[in-house]
Amino acid sequence: MRIERVETFQVAPRWLFVAITTDDGLTGWGEPVVEGRAATVATAVAELSEYLVGSDPTRIEDTWQVLTKGGFYRGGPVFASAVAGIDQALWDIAGKRLGVPVYELLGGPVRDRVRIYGWIGGDRPSDLAADAERQVAAGLTAVKMNGSEELAVIDVPSSLARLVDRVAEVREVLGDSRDIAIDFHGRYSPAMARRALPLLEPFLPLFVEEPVVPELSYLIGRLAHETPIPIATGERLYSRWDFREVLAGGIAVAQPDLSHAGGISEVRRIATAAETYGVSLAPHCPLGPIALAACIQVDVATPNFLIQEQSLGIHYNVQTDLLDYLVDRSVFSATDGYIDRPLGPGLGIEIDEKEVRRAAQSPHNWHNAIWRHLDGSFAEW
């Protein structure tokens, strides 16, 4: 069996899919994307395809090693994301070839269902309470919200008051039998993070995510030791080496993204490294159905898994949503805040290839917003 064809599809709302087809007719799907840089990643996939076409798709680890280390210049979000989607697709082929879910090839399931959480916004809130109520009505037991809009390096007291008011509003809806996670999104300077974290302690967040930008990861350990709130990070870390400092620093939750951090192969290694520090795994995934399917396969087989992000109804999904490219949409149905482990082969989903090809005729051009402070200077989004 050899790889015959590698195709990418840039589809709304902001996703990039890859299909790898073998000479005996198997197709594996992956989701290699950097949000806002989809076309750039597609070019990287095309360059890597020069090696892939004609190669053996069953040699997943060898292919991963060659693609990540075969060039003199390595790493970075674009390159790691291109490899991530290819890796997902190769695991999908392997499972389909053997007629088993990918998690069976990772050692088998350690759980029967996967806990998920949903998004409720927060940086430009209109009605957080109503959004939280909708997630509760949908059966979810956990939600995540952005902590704030753009912030100055040392902002005025009212900015922290707004944060506390918003979290209090959501906590009142959720009660004490559900969880709330708060995403700082790297918008907080270390000084503002130190001010904000103590104010959130009474609300017992599941975790606070990305309290500072990844460039300041060396400070995460200090923040983690200053607060009882579990600290999470990892969506902008792309390898086990990138995670080394934050794991040793004392984070509680590692959040690698299976479409950014080298795919199923590398995230499994990150999860194992995290376990040696008593750190839980909560994969980042505000993306499409293939990325979520890959996450769930890893979640089912990972002992230190905590909770899974998913994008159904997220504010980025305009006109097209998580389930729209699936033949069977019930595969991601949740009961009491959990998705049952999938039983289908490969990634456990069937992509509607006809719909993907149609959508790719009108590729998106999504980019994140550019924010500015009151003085006109750049602000973290």
C-alpha positions as a Markdown table, in Angstrom:
| # | Residue | x | y | z |
|---|---|---|---|---|
| 1 | Met | 0.0 | 0.0 | 0.0 |
| 2 | Arg | 1.4 | 3.4 | -1.0 |
| 3 | Ile | 0.2 | 7.0 | -0.8 |
| 4 | Glu | -1.2 | 8.0 | -4.1 |
| 5 | Arg | -2.6 | 11.5 | -3.6 |
| 6 | Val | -2.6 | 14.3 | -1.0 |
| 7 | Glu | -5.2 | 17.1 | -1.2 |
| 8 | Thr | -6.1 | 20.1 | 1.0 |
| 9 | Phe | -9.4 | 21.8 | 1.3 |
| 10 | Gln | -9.8 | 25.3 | 2.8 |
| 11 | Val | -13.4 | 25.4 | 4.0 |
| 12 | Ala | -15.6 | 27.7 | 6.1 |
| 13 | Pro | -15.7 | 28.9 | 8.7 |
| 14 | Arg | -11.9 | 28.9 | 9.2 |
| 15 | Trp | -10.7 | 25.3 | 8.7 |
| 16 | Leu | -8.2 | 23.4 | 6.5 |
| 17 | Phe | -8.7 | 19.7 | 5.8 |
| 18 | Val | -6.3 | 17.2 | 4.3 |
| 19 | Ala | -7.2 | 14.0 | 2.5 |
| 20 | Ile | -4.6 | 11.3 | 2.0 |
| 21 | Thr | -5.6 | 8.6 | -0.4 |
| 22 | Thr | -3.8 | 5.3 | -0.9 |
| 23 | Asp | -3.4 | 3.2 | -4.1 |
| 24 | Asp | -5.9 | 0.7 | -2.8 |
| 25 | Gly | -8.6 | 3.3 | -2.2 |
| 26 | Leu | -8.4 | 4.1 | 1.5 |
| 27 | Thr | -8.7 | 7.8 | 2.4 |
| 28 | Gly | -7.5 | 9.3 | 5.7 |
| 29 | Trp | -8.6 | 12.7 | 6.9 |
| 30 | Gly | -6.7 | 15.3 | 9.0 |
| 31 | Glu | -7.1 | 18.9 | 10.0 |
| 32 | Pro | -3.8 | 20.8 | 9.6 |
| 33 | Val | -4.5 | 24.5 | 10.2 |
| 34 | Val | -3.2 | 27.6 | 12.0 |
| 35 | Glu | -6.3 | 29.8 | 12.5 |
| 36 | Gly | -5.7 | 32.8 | 10.2 |
| 37 | Arg | -2.9 | 31.1 | 8.3 |
| 38 | Ala | -4.8 | 28.3 | 6.5 |
| 39 | Ala | -3.4 | 29.1 | 3.1 |
| 40 | Thr | 0.2 | 29.1 | 4.4 |
| 41 | Val | -0.3 | 25.7 | 6.1 |
| 42 | Ala | -1.8 | 24.4 | 2.9 |
| 43 | Thr | 1.5 | 25.3 | 1.1 |
| 44 | Ala | 3.5 | 23.6 | 3.8 |
| 45 | Val | 1.4 | 20.4 | 3.3 |
| 46 | Ala | 2.0 | 20.6 | -0.4 |
| 47 | Glu | 5.7 | 20.8 | 0.1 |
| 48 | Leu | 5.7 | 17.8 | 2.5 |
| 49 | Ser | 3.6 | 15.9 | 0.0 |
| 50 | Glu | 6.6 | 15.5 | -2.2 |
| 51 | Tyr | 7.9 | 13.0 | 0.3 |
| 52 | Leu | 4.5 | 11.5 | 1.1 |
| 53 | Val | 3.4 | 10.5 | -2.4 |
| 54 | Gly | 4.7 | 7.0 | -3.0 |
| 55 | Ser | 5.6 | 6.3 | 0.6 |
| 56 | Asp | 4.1 | 3.6 | 2.9 |
| 57 | Pro | 1.2 | 5.1 | 5.0 |
| 58 | Thr | 1.6 | 2.5 | 7.7 |
| 59 | Arg | 5.0 | 3.8 | 8.8 |
| 60 | Ile | 3.5 | 6.6 | 10.8 |
| 61 | Glu | 6.3 | 7.1 | 13.3 |
| 62 | Asp | 9.0 | 7.0 | 10.6 |
| 63 | Thr | 7.1 | 9.5 | 8.5 |
| 64 | Trp | 6.6 | 11.8 | 11.6 |
| 65 | Gln | 10.4 | 11.7 | 12.2 |
| 66 | Val | 11.3 | 12.4 | 8.6 |
| 67 | Leu | 8.7 | 15.2 | 8.2 |
| 68 | Thr | 9.7 | 17.0 | 11.5 |
| 69 | Lys | 13.4 | 16.4 | 11.4 |
| 70 | Gly | 14.3 | 15.8 | 7.7 |
| 71 | Gly | 14.8 | 19.5 | 7.0 |
| 72 | Phe | 17.5 | 21.6 | 8.6 |
| 73 | Tyr | 15.0 | 24.2 | 9.9 |
| 74 | Arg | 12.5 | 22.7 | 12.2 |
| 75 | Gly | 9.5 | 23.6 | 14.4 |
| 76 | Gly | 7.1 | 26.5 | 14.5 |
| 77 | Pro | 3.3 | 26.7 | 14.3 |
| 78 | Val | 2.9 | 26.4 | 10.5 |
| 79 | Phe | 5.3 | 23.5 | 10.1 |
| 80 | Ala | 4.0 | 21.6 | 13.2 |
| 81 | Ser | 0.4 | 22.1 | 12.1 |
| 82 | Ala | 1.1 | 20.7 | 8.6 |
| 83 | Val | 2.7 | 17.6 | 10.1 |
| 84 | Ala | -0.2 | 17.4 | 12.7 |
| 85 | Gly | -2.9 | 17.1 | 10.0 |
| 86 | Ile | -0.9 | 14.6 | 8.0 |
| 87 | Asp | -0.3 | 12.5 | 11.1 |
| 88 | Gln | -4.1 | 12.5 | 11.9 |
| 89 | Ala | -4.8 | 11.3 | 8.4 |
| 90 | Leu | -2.2 | 8.5 | 8.6 |
| 91 | Trp | -3.7 | 7.2 | 11.9 |
| 92 | Asp | -7.1 | 7.4 | 10.2 |
| 93 | Ile | -5.8 | 5.2 | 7.4 |
| 94 | Ala | -4.3 | 2.8 | 9.9 |
| 95 | Gly | -7.5 | 2.3 | 11.8 |
| 96 | Lys | -9.6 | 2.0 | 8.7 |
| 97 | Arg | -7.1 | -0.6 | 7.2 |
| 98 | Leu | -7.5 | -2.7 | 10.4 |
| 99 | Gly | -11.1 | -2.0 | 11.0 |
| 100 | Val | -10.6 | -0.5 | 14.5 |
| 101 | Pro | -10.8 | 2.9 | 16.2 |
| 102 | Val | -7.4 | 4.6 | 16.5 |
| 103 | Tyr | -7.6 | 4.4 | 20.3 |
| 104 | Glu | -7.3 | 0.6 | 19.9 |
| 105 | Leu | -3.9 | 1.1 | 18.3 |
| 106 | Leu | -2.9 | 3.4 | 21.2 |
| 107 | Gly | -3.3 | 0.7 | 23.8 |
| 108 | Gly | -7.1 | 0.5 | 24.0 |
| 109 | Pro | -9.6 | 2.6 | 25.9 |
| 110 | Val | -9.1 | 3.6 | 29.5 |
| 111 | Arg | -12.6 | 5.3 | 29.6 |
| 112 | Asp | -15.9 | 4.8 | 28.0 |
| 113 | Arg | -16.9 | 8.4 | 27.5 |
| 114 | Val | -15.2 | 11.8 | 27.2 |
| 115 | Arg | -16.2 | 14.9 | 29.2 |
| 116 | Ile | -16.6 | 18.1 | 27.1 |
| 117 | Tyr | -17.1 | 21.8 | 27.6 |
| 118 | Gly | -18.6 | 24.5 | 25.5 |
| 119 | Trp | -17.8 | 28.2 | 24.9 |
| 120 | Ile | -19.8 | 31.2 | 26.0 |
| 121 | Gly | -17.7 | 34.1 | 24.9 |
| 122 | Gly | -16.7 | 36.7 | 27.5 |
| 123 | Asp | -14.5 | 39.3 | 25.8 |
| 124 | Arg | -17.4 | 41.1 | 24.1 |
| 125 | Pro | -20.3 | 39.8 | 26.3 |
| 126 | Ser | -23.9 | 40.5 | 25.5 |
| 127 | Asp | -25.7 | 38.1 | 27.7 |
| 128 | Leu | -23.4 | 35.6 | 29.4 |
| 129 | Ala | -26.0 | 34.3 | 31.7 |
| 130 | Ala | -28.3 | 33.3 | 28.8 |
| 131 | Asp | -25.4 | 31.7 | 27.0 |
| 132 | Ala | -24.5 | 29.7 | 30.1 |
| 133 | Glu | -28.1 | 28.7 | 30.5 |
| 134 | Arg | -28.2 | 27.4 | 26.9 |
| 135 | Gln | -25.1 | 25.2 | 27.5 |
| 136 | Val | -26.7 | 23.8 | 30.7 |
| 137 | Ala | -29.9 | 23.1 | 28.8 |
| 138 | Ala | -27.8 | 21.3 | 26.2 |
| 139 | Gly | -26.6 | 19.0 | 28.9 |
| 140 | Leu | -23.1 | 20.3 | 29.4 |
| 141 | Thr | -21.5 | 20.3 | 32.8 |
| 142 | Ala | -18.7 | 22.8 | 32.1 |
| 143 | Val | -18.2 | 26.0 | 30.1 |
| 144 | Lys | -15.3 | 28.2 | 29.2 |
| 145 | Met | -15.3 | 32.0 | 28.8 |
| 146 | Asn | -12.8 | 34.7 | 27.9 |
| 147 | Gly | -11.8 | 36.7 | 30.9 |
| 148 | Ser | -11.7 | 40.1 | 29.3 |
| 149 | Glu | -11.4 | 42.3 | 26.3 |
| 150 | Glu | -8.0 | 44.0 | 25.5 |
| 151 | Leu | -6.1 | 45.1 | 28.6 |
| 152 | Ala | -3.4 | 47.6 | 29.3 |
| 153 | Val | -0.2 | 46.4 | 30.8 |
| 154 | Ile | -1.5 | 47.7 | 34.2 |
| 155 | Asp | -5.2 | 48.4 | 33.6 |
| 156 | Val | -7.7 | 50.4 | 35.7 |
| 157 | Pro | -9.5 | 48.8 | 38.6 |
| 158 | Ser | -12.8 | 48.7 | 36.7 |
| 159 | Ser | -11.3 | 46.1 | 34.2 |
| 160 | Leu | -10.9 | 43.7 | 37.1 |
| 161 | Ala | -14.3 | 44.5 | 38.4 |
| 162 | Arg | -15.8 | 43.6 | 35.0 |
| 163 | Leu | -13.9 | 40.3 | 35.1 |
| 164 | Val | -15.3 | 39.4 | 38.6 |
| 165 | Asp | -18.8 | 40.5 | 37.7 |
| 166 | Arg | -18.8 | 38.3 | 34.5 |
| 167 | Val | -17.5 | 35.2 | 36.3 |
| 168 | Ala | -19.9 | 35.7 | 39.2 |
| 169 | Glu | -22.8 | 35.9 | 36.7 |
| 170 | Val | -21.8 | 32.6 | 35.1 |
| 171 | Arg | -21.1 | 30.9 | 38.4 |
| 172 | Glu | -24.6 | 31.8 | 39.6 |
| 173 | Val | -26.1 | 30.0 | 36.6 |
| 174 | Leu | -23.9 | 27.0 | 36.9 |
| 175 | Gly | -24.1 | 26.5 | 40.6 |
| 176 | Asp | -21.5 | 24.5 | 42.4 |
| 177 | Ser | -22.1 | 21.2 | 40.5 |
| 178 | Arg | -20.8 | 22.4 | 37.2 |
| 179 | Asp | -17.4 | 23.9 | 36.2 |
| 180 | Ile | -16.3 | 27.1 | 34.7 |
| 181 | Ala | -12.9 | 27.6 | 33.0 |
| 182 | Ile | -11.6 | 31.1 | 32.3 |
| 183 | Asp | -9.3 | 31.9 | 29.3 |
| 184 | Phe | -7.0 | 34.9 | 29.8 |
| 185 | His | -5.9 | 34.3 | 26.2 |
| 186 | Gly | -2.5 | 35.8 | 26.8 |
| 187 | Arg | -4.1 | 39.3 | 27.2 |
| 188 | Tyr | -2.9 | 39.7 | 30.7 |
| 189 | Ser | 0.5 | 41.1 | 31.5 |
| 190 | Pro | 2.2 | 39.3 | 34.5 |
| 191 | Ala | 1.2 | 42.2 | 36.7 |
| 192 | Met | -2.4 | 42.0 | 35.7 |
| 193 | Ala | -2.5 | 38.2 | 36.0 |
| 194 | Arg | -1.2 | 38.6 | 39.6 |
| 195 | Arg | -3.9 | 41.1 | 40.4 |
| 196 | Ala | -6.7 | 39.0 | 38.7 |
| 197 | Leu | -6.0 | 35.5 | 39.9 |
| 198 | Pro | -6.7 | 36.1 | 43.7 |
| 199 | Leu | -10.0 | 37.8 | 42.8 |
| 200 | Leu | -11.1 | 34.6 | 41.0 |
| 201 | Glu | -10.3 | 32.2 | 43.8 |
| 202 | Pro | -13.7 | 32.3 | 45.4 |
| 203 | Phe | -15.3 | 31.1 | 42.2 |
| 204 | Leu | -13.2 | 27.9 | 42.1 |
| 205 | Pro | -12.5 | 27.8 | 38.4 |
| 206 | Leu | -11.7 | 24.5 | 36.8 |
| 207 | Phe | -8.6 | 26.3 | 35.5 |
| 208 | Val | -7.4 | 29.6 | 34.2 |
| 209 | Glu | -5.9 | 29.3 | 30.7 |
| 210 | Glu | -2.9 | 31.1 | 29.3 |
| 211 | Pro | -2.4 | 33.7 | 32.0 |
| 212 | Val | 0.5 | 35.1 | 30.0 |
| 213 | Val | 1.6 | 34.9 | 26.4 |
| 214 | Pro | 3.8 | 31.8 | 25.6 |
| 215 | Glu | 6.9 | 34.0 | 25.2 |
| 216 | Leu | 6.7 | 34.5 | 29.0 |
| 217 | Ser | 6.2 | 30.8 | 29.8 |
| 218 | Tyr | 9.2 | 30.9 | 32.2 |
| 219 | Leu | 6.9 | 33.0 | 34.5 |
| 220 | Ile | 4.1 | 30.5 | 34.6 |
| 221 | Gly | 5.7 | 28.6 | 37.4 |
| 222 | Arg | 5.7 | 31.7 | 39.6 |
| 223 | Leu | 2.1 | 32.4 | 38.9 |
| 224 | Ala | 1.1 | 28.7 | 39.5 |
| 225 | His | 2.8 | 28.8 | 42.9 |
| 226 | Glu | 1.0 | 32.0 | 43.9 |
| 227 | Thr | -2.5 | 30.8 | 43.4 |
| 228 | Pro | -4.6 | 27.6 | 44.3 |
| 229 | Ile | -6.4 | 28.0 | 40.9 |
| 230 | Pro | -5.2 | 25.3 | 38.5 |
| 231 | Ile | -3.2 | 27.0 | 35.7 |
| 232 | Ala | -3.5 | 25.7 | 32.1 |
| 233 | Thr | -1.5 | 26.4 | 29.0 |
| 234 | Gly | -0.4 | 24.9 | 25.7 |
| 235 | Glu | -2.4 | 25.9 | 22.7 |
| 236 | Arg | 0.6 | 27.8 | 21.4 |
| 237 | Leu | 3.2 | 25.2 | 22.3 |
| 238 | Tyr | 4.0 | 22.8 | 19.5 |
| 239 | Ser | 6.2 | 20.0 | 20.8 |
| 240 | Arg | 7.1 | 18.0 | 23.9 |
| 241 | Trp | 10.2 | 20.2 | 24.1 |
| 242 | Asp | 8.0 | 23.4 | 24.2 |
| 243 | Phe | 6.1 | 21.9 | 27.1 |
| 244 | Arg | 9.2 | 21.0 | 29.1 |
| 245 | Glu | 9.5 | 24.3 | 30.9 |
| 246 | Val | 5.8 | 24.7 | 31.8 |
| 247 | Leu | 5.4 | 21.1 | 33.0 |
| 248 | Ala | 8.4 | 21.6 | 35.4 |
| 249 | Gly | 7.1 | 25.0 | 36.3 |
| 250 | Gly | 3.9 | 23.7 | 37.9 |
| 251 | Ile | 1.0 | 24.0 | 35.5 |
| 252 | Ala | -2.0 | 21.7 | 36.4 |
| 253 | Val | -3.4 | 21.3 | 32.9 |
| 254 | Ala | -1.6 | 20.8 | 29.5 |
| 255 | Gln | -3.5 | 21.9 | 26.5 |
| 256 | Pro | -1.7 | 20.8 | 23.3 |
| 257 | Asp | -3.7 | 21.2 | 20.1 |
| 258 | Leu | -3.8 | 18.1 | 18.0 |
| 259 | Ser | -3.9 | 20.3 | 14.8 |
| 260 | His | -0.9 | 22.4 | 16.0 |
| 261 | Ala | 1.4 | 20.1 | 18.1 |
| 262 | Gly | 2.4 | 17.4 | 15.7 |
| 263 | Gly | -0.9 | 15.4 | 15.7 |
| 264 | Ile | -1.9 | 12.3 | 17.5 |
| 265 | Ser | 1.7 | 11.0 | 17.7 |
| 266 | Glu | 3.2 | 14.0 | 19.4 |
| 267 | Val | 0.3 | 14.8 | 21.7 |
| 268 | Arg | 0.4 | 11.3 | 23.0 |
| 269 | Arg | 4.0 | 11.9 | 24.0 |
| 270 | Ile | 3.1 | 15.3 | 25.5 |
| 271 | Ala | 0.4 | 13.6 | 27.6 |
| 272 | Thr | 2.8 | 11.0 | 28.9 |
| 273 | Ala | 5.4 | 13.7 | 29.8 |
| 274 | Ala | 2.6 | 15.6 | 31.6 |
| 275 | Glu | 1.7 | 12.5 | 33.6 |
| 276 | Thr | 5.2 | 12.4 | 35.1 |
| 277 | Tyr | 4.5 | 15.8 | 36.6 |
| 278 | Gly | 0.9 | 15.0 | 37.8 |
| 279 | Val | -0.4 | 17.3 | 35.0 |
| 280 | Ser | -3.8 | 16.6 | 33.3 |
| 281 | Leu | -4.5 | 16.7 | 29.6 |
| 282 | Ala | -7.2 | 18.9 | 28.2 |
| 283 | Pro | -6.6 | 19.2 | 24.4 |
| 284 | His | -7.2 | 22.6 | 22.8 |
| 285 | Cys | -9.8 | 22.3 | 20.0 |
| 286 | Pro | -11.9 | 25.3 | 18.9 |
| 287 | Leu | -11.7 | 23.8 | 15.4 |
| 288 | Gly | -13.5 | 21.4 | 13.1 |
| 289 | Pro | -14.8 | 17.9 | 13.2 |
| 290 | Ile | -11.6 | 16.1 | 12.2 |
| 291 | Ala | -9.6 | 17.8 | 14.8 |
| 292 | Leu | -12.2 | 17.0 | 17.5 |
| 293 | Ala | -12.4 | 13.3 | 16.3 |
| 294 | Ala | -8.6 | 13.0 | 16.6 |
| 295 | Cys | -8.8 | 14.5 | 20.1 |
| 296 | Ile | -11.4 | 12.1 | 21.2 |
| 297 | Gln | -9.3 | 9.1 | 20.1 |
| 298 | Val | -6.4 | 10.4 | 22.2 |
| 299 | Asp | -8.7 | 11.2 | 25.2 |
| 300 | Val | -10.2 | 7.7 | 25.3 |
| 301 | Ala | -6.7 | 6.2 | 25.5 |
| 302 | Thr | -5.0 | 8.7 | 27.9 |
| 303 | Pro | -5.1 | 8.0 | 31.6 |
| 304 | Asn | -4.5 | 11.6 | 32.7 |
| 305 | Phe | -7.2 | 13.1 | 30.5 |
| 306 | Leu | -9.3 | 15.8 | 32.1 |
| 307 | Ile | -11.8 | 17.4 | 29.7 |
| 308 | Gln | -12.2 | 18.2 | 26.0 |
| 309 | Glu | -12.8 | 21.5 | 24.3 |
| 310 | Gln | -15.2 | 21.5 | 21.3 |
| 311 | Ser | -16.5 | 24.2 | 19.0 |
| 312 | Leu | -20.2 | 23.5 | 18.5 |
| 313 | Gly | -21.8 | 27.0 | 18.5 |
| 314 | Ile | -18.6 | 28.9 | 19.2 |
| 315 | His | -18.6 | 32.5 | 18.0 |
| 316 | Tyr | -16.1 | 31.8 | 15.2 |
| 317 | Asn | -18.5 | 29.3 | 13.5 |
| 318 | Val | -20.5 | 31.7 | 11.3 |
| 319 | Gln | -22.7 | 30.1 | 8.6 |
| 320 | Thr | -20.9 | 26.7 | 9.0 |
| 321 | Asp | -20.7 | 24.7 | 12.3 |
| 322 | Leu | -19.0 | 21.7 | 13.7 |
| 323 | Leu | -21.3 | 19.0 | 12.3 |
| 324 | Asp | -21.8 | 20.3 | 8.8 |
| 325 | Tyr | -19.2 | 18.2 | 7.0 |
| 326 | Leu | -20.2 | 14.9 | 8.7 |
| 327 | Val | -22.3 | 12.2 | 7.1 |
| 328 | Asp | -23.4 | 11.0 | 10.6 |
| 329 | Arg | -23.8 | 13.9 | 13.0 |
| 330 | Ser | -24.7 | 11.8 | 15.9 |
| 331 | Val | -21.1 | 10.7 | 16.5 |
| 332 | Phe | -20.6 | 13.8 | 18.6 |
| 333 | Ser | -23.9 | 13.7 | 20.5 |
| 334 | Ala | -23.4 | 14.5 | 24.2 |
| 335 | Thr | -25.3 | 13.1 | 27.1 |
| 336 | Asp | -24.9 | 14.7 | 30.6 |
| 337 | Gly | -21.8 | 16.5 | 29.3 |
| 338 | Tyr | -20.1 | 13.4 | 27.8 |
| 339 | Ile | -19.5 | 12.0 | 24.4 |
| 340 | Asp | -19.5 | 8.2 | 24.2 |
| 341 | Arg | -16.3 | 6.7 | 22.8 |
| 342 | Pro | -16.7 | 6.2 | 19.1 |
| 343 | Leu | -16.8 | 2.7 | 17.7 |
| 344 | Gly | -16.1 | 3.3 | 14.0 |
| 345 | Pro | -12.8 | 2.6 | 12.4 |
| 346 | Gly | -10.0 | 5.2 | 12.2 |
| 347 | Leu | -11.0 | 8.5 | 13.6 |
| 348 | Gly | -14.5 | 7.3 | 14.0 |
| 349 | Ile | -16.2 | 9.8 | 11.7 |
| 350 | Glu | -17.2 | 9.8 | 8.0 |
| 351 | Ile | -16.5 | 13.0 | 6.2 |
| 352 | Asp | -19.0 | 14.2 | 3.6 |
| 353 | Glu | -16.4 | 14.5 | 0.8 |
| 354 | Lys | -18.9 | 15.9 | -1.7 |
| 355 | Glu | -19.8 | 18.7 | 0.7 |
| 356 | Val | -16.1 | 19.4 | 1.5 |
| 357 | Arg | -15.3 | 19.7 | -2.2 |
| 358 | Arg | -18.2 | 22.0 | -2.8 |
| 359 | Ala | -17.3 | 24.2 | 0.2 |
| 360 | Ala | -13.6 | 24.4 | -0.9 |
| 361 | Gln | -14.7 | 26.1 | -4.1 |
| 362 | Ser | -15.3 | 29.2 | -2.0 |
| 363 | Pro | -12.3 | 29.1 | 0.4 |
| 364 | His | -12.5 | 31.3 | 3.5 |
| 365 | Asn | -10.1 | 34.1 | 4.3 |
| 366 | Trp | -10.5 | 34.2 | 8.1 |
| 367 | His | -8.1 | 36.3 | 10.2 |
| 368 | Asn | -8.2 | 37.2 | 13.8 |
| 369 | Ala | -9.1 | 40.8 | 14.7 |
| 370 | Ile | -6.4 | 43.4 | 15.3 |
| 371 | Trp | -7.1 | 45.2 | 18.5 |
| 372 | Arg | -5.6 | 48.5 | 19.7 |
| 373 | His | -5.4 | 50.3 | 23.0 |
| 374 | Leu | -6.9 | 53.7 | 23.6 |
| 375 | Asp | -3.5 | 55.3 | 22.7 |
| 376 | Gly | -3.5 | 53.5 | 19.3 |
| 377 | Ser | -0.8 | 50.9 | 20.2 |
| 378 | Phe | -1.2 | 47.2 | 19.5 |
| 379 | Ala | -3.2 | 45.1 | 22.0 |
| 380 | Glu | -3.1 | 41.3 | 22.4 |
| 381 | Trp | -6.1 | 39.6 | 20.9 |
